[in-house]
């Protein structure tokens, strides 16, 4: 099995627990080269893997300075890891992700705190527990200085927002936020089941369905067709196409959703447009559709 290993306490605990369970483990470390201790951390990760008898794979990625560094580093990291990788995210990480996604208007899907398709077997543990395990095992772990950089939103959520929320509620917010994520996940499962009965190319069915169900049907259809998950704003525009408020709209990857005779279709970037204005903001009378 593949385990992401940064060298921090969470990922170290993941490797240690997997090996204690008798599993064959290969630890994968991604070196972004974003701070002066990056090489030291790579060597520490290798030593941790050897300590627990795990294999080790090192991957290097190059990132340019600029905006959205946090998100770009995360995307580059997962692109360098195996598809079936397990990561050491804890209940604290999930709680912070809930707040991050809610702050971005992520809706129900954001509240469920999904994280691609990677396995996260430590979600039942807290961060203090993984640190305690490493201390008990006598394993020296590393600390990523990016986890202290207040220019990253997740750092501010961890170091400022979560403590403020704990003071405001007079209780630990992590279990509450994880419970919230569980409830959101359950609701999403129900919506997904209902969406399977909706034909996303049928404008009448989409308009008759509950908005959340219609949105999920479109999200699945567009994702499977173009290979990218559409944004909430994109889904709203496609629903406008289905309702006849606009004739077509651009979607992910330069594709286009258009409507003819109550049927929606996805046109590739290079496809000639059949009729109607190009702009996704153009409105036409219902009788024109």
Secondary structure, DSSP 8 states (H G I E B T S, - for coil): -EEE--SSHHHHHHHHHHHHTT---EEEEEE---STTHHHHHHHHHHHHHHTT-EEEEEE----SSTTHHHHHHHHHHHHS-TT-B----HHHHHHHHHHHHHTT-HHHHHTT--TT-B-TTTTS-HHHHHHHHHHHT------GGGG-TTSHHHHIIIIIHHHHHHHHTS-HHHHHHHHHHHHHHHHHHHHHHHTTS-TTBHHHHHHS-HHHHHHHHHHHHHHHHSS---HHHHHHHHHHHHTSSSEEE-GGG-EEEEETTEEEEE-TTS---SS-S-TT----GGG-
